């Protein structure tokens, strides 16, 4: 069994330097690297089961995106967004000192991966987009905007678990133990209360979300998607409200012509707690 290591890299924004911290699984000298990027309010430890399963063949690196988990908060919260996240990911890839990485991104993490993979001379090899694509359903974005960035202390971890489950039913977790594990990783104790381990400022990027802003973002994301040259796997929760079945199907016909797999009884987004979900990743990356 692989023992995870902790690492960090200093990254730069217009407001100065900040530190992004990550967990590193598998042999440190393995040139085959899988970079796993989490969703909007999540953390790198979401991928612990996947990382353990893949560490026999990959060095698996799971950062906490800036503003989340153990990573620093930005001095200027208006900088939270895809450009800064991509700059930070590029700094991390440079720190790993390999010519190419494969990348798995969930939701926001998938948008970072898509944006990097669509660049000239990209270091991204194989790309897995977990329940996200160039077109995101406006109703789902507005749903997410309703709860992100609103401080909400909980009197107990159990209350926090109930809340996380209520806003994250799409994850499709099957046991109370899984929901508790998923909640513990994004909570911290603040005196007698429990609060989320992310900067409320990350919500600024969602303010003003409208049909018009969503359409502008979609046009740019399709442009980047069309430029991807490497293999792409799209995983879609069959009940997802963010990535529609029609958009996922369109992704199989445009640009890199992604392979598409729908995961039953899951919405937004699959969390790789189940062996069958991990097996999908392993097959795509290793051909097993």
N, C-alpha and C positions, 0 to 999 in steps of 0.2 A: 504494500500500500504506500502510495506517495505521501510524503510529509510536506505540506505547503510551506513556502517561505514568504516573508514579507519584504516588499521593496518600495521604493519611491523614486520619483523623478520630478525635478523642478521645471516648471513650464512658465511661459511668459504671456501676459496680457498687456493691454494698454495701461492697466492700473498697477503693473509691477509683476513680480514673480509670485507663484503659488506652487504648492506641492500636491502632486497627485500620487496617491498610495495604491498599491496593488498587491494581490496575492499571486504567487507564482508556483505552479505545480509541475511535477515531472523533472527530468534531468535538466540541470541548468545549462548544460552545454549542447543540448539537443537543438540543431538548427531548424527543426520543424516546429513552428510556433503557431498556436491557435490563440487569437486575441478575442476575448468574450466581453461584449459591451452591453450593459444592462439598460433597463427602461427608465423613464423620467424620474421617478421617486425611489428607485430601487438601489441596490448595491451589488458589488462584484461577487459577494458570497452567494448570490442567487444561483451561480453556476457551480457550486462546490461538488455536487454529485456528478455533473457532467465532466468537470475537470478531473476528478478522481478516476472516472471511467476512461478518459482519453489520455491520461498521463503515461500510459505504457508506450504510446507512440508519439505523443506530442509534449512539448513544453506548453502548458496552458497558462495564460496570463489574464487575470481578471481584475481590472482596476475599478476603483470607486471614482466615477466621473466627478470632476470638480464640483464642489457644492454639496456632495453627498458623502455619507459614510465617514470614513477616516480621512478623506481628502479635505484640503483647505476650502474655505469659502472665498469667493472673489470679492475684492475690495469694492468693485463697481458691479452691482447686480444686473445692470443693463447689458453686461457682456455675456450673460448666460445665453447660449444659443449655439446652433450648429457650427458657425465659423470657429468659435473658441474651442468647442469640443473636438473639432477636427485638428486644430493646431496642437492641442494637448495629445491627441492620439498619435500624431506624427512624431512628437517629441518622445513618447513612450516607445514607439517602434524603433526610433533611432537609438534609444537606450538599449534595446534588446540586441542590437548589432547583428541583425540578420537581413539578407537582401529582400526577403518576402515573408509575409505572414498570411495565414488563412484567418478569416474573421467571421464570427457569429455575433449578430446584433439583434437584441430584442427591442422592438418598438423604437424609442429614441436611439438606442444603440444601433439598430438597423439603419436608421437614417444617417448616422455617422459613417457606418460602413459603406452605404450606397454612395455617399458624398466622396469618400476617399477612393473607392473603386472606380469612380467615373472620372478621375483626374488623369492627365497625361503622366506617363512614367510611374504609375501607381505601384506601391509595394504590396498591394492586396492580391492574393492569388485566388483561392476559392472563397466564395462569399455565401453566407447563409443569412437570409432576411427572415426574422421570426415575427410573423404577423404584422408586417408593415410593408408599404410600397410607396411609389410616387404619389398615388392618390389616396388620401385619408378622408374618411367620412366626417363631414362637418359636425354631425350630431354627436359623434364619439369624442371629438376634440372639445366640444362645449361641455360634455359630461365631465371630462377630465379636468377642465378648467374650473369647474365648480368646487373641487375639493383641494386642489394643489395649492400649497403656500398659505393655507389658513391654519395658524397655530391652534393646536387642539390637545391640551394636556389630558392625560388619562390617569385616573386614580390607581389603576392596577394594570399589570400586563394583560390580564384576562380581558379587561375592557378594550384594550388596544387590539387584541386579537379579534374580538367581535367586530370592531370597526373596520379593520383591514379586510376581514372576510366580506363585510357588507359592500365595500367599494371595489372588491377584486374577485368577485365570483367567477369572472371569466378565466381565472387562472386554472380552474378545474381541479384543485387539490382534493385528495380523496380522504384524508384523515385529519383529525384534530391536531395530531402531532406535527403534521406538515404545516398547518396554518400557524401553529405556535412558532415553529422554527422560522418560517417566512417573516413573521412579525418581529421576533426578537432581533433579527439582523438589521432592521431599519429603525429600531427604537433605542433611546438612551434614557437613563434615569436623571431627572433634574429635581433634586430634593426628594420629595415624596411622590412626585408625579413622573409619568413617562411621556416623552415627547419624541417626535420624528427626528431622525438624524439627517436632515437636509436643510439647506438654507431656504427660507420662505421666498427669497428673491428669485428662485428658479421659476416662479410663477409669472414673472414679468413678461417672459417670452410668449405666454399664452394670452395676455391681455390684448384686447382688440381683435381677437380671432373672429373672422367673419367669412362669408362666402367669397368676398373679393380677395382677402389676404390668403385664404386657402387656395384659391385658383392660381394666384401668383406663385406660391410655393410649389404647387403641383407642376406648373410649367417648367420650373427650374429643375425639379427632381426628375421629371421625365427626361430632360436633356442630359442629366448626369447618368441616368439609368441606361439610356441609349448608347452612351459612350463606354459602358463596361464591356470588357473583352474576355474576362475569365468566367469560369463556370459559376452559376448561381442556383441555389436552392431556396425556394420560398416555402416556408412552413406557415400554414394558416389554420388558426383555430376555426373549426367548422361553424361555430356560432359567433365569430368575431363581429363586432360592430364597427371596428376601425378599418380593417382591410376587407373589402367586399369580395365576394366570390367572382364578380365580374372583373374587378381590377386585378385580382390574382391571376385569372385566366388571361387577361390582356398581357400580363408580364411574361407569360409563356410564349407570346407571339412577337414581342418587341425586343429590341436591344439584344441582350445575351440569351434571350429565349429560355428563361429560367425553367428548371424542373419544379413542379408544384406538388406538394403533399398536404392534404387536409387532415387535421387531427380531430376525430370525433369527440363530442361531449366537452369541448373546450372552447372558450371565447378568446378574448384578448387578455393575456397571451399565454401560450404554452410555457411552462416553467422548468421543464426537464427534471422533474422529480420522479418521473416514471421511466422504467427501463426501456419501454417501447419508444419513447420520445428520444432518449439518448441513442438508441439504435439507429434512428433515422439520420442523426448527425454523423455517427460513426460510418455508416454505409456511404454517405455522400463524400466524406473526407477521405476514407480509406478504401472504398470499394468493397468492403466486407459484406 
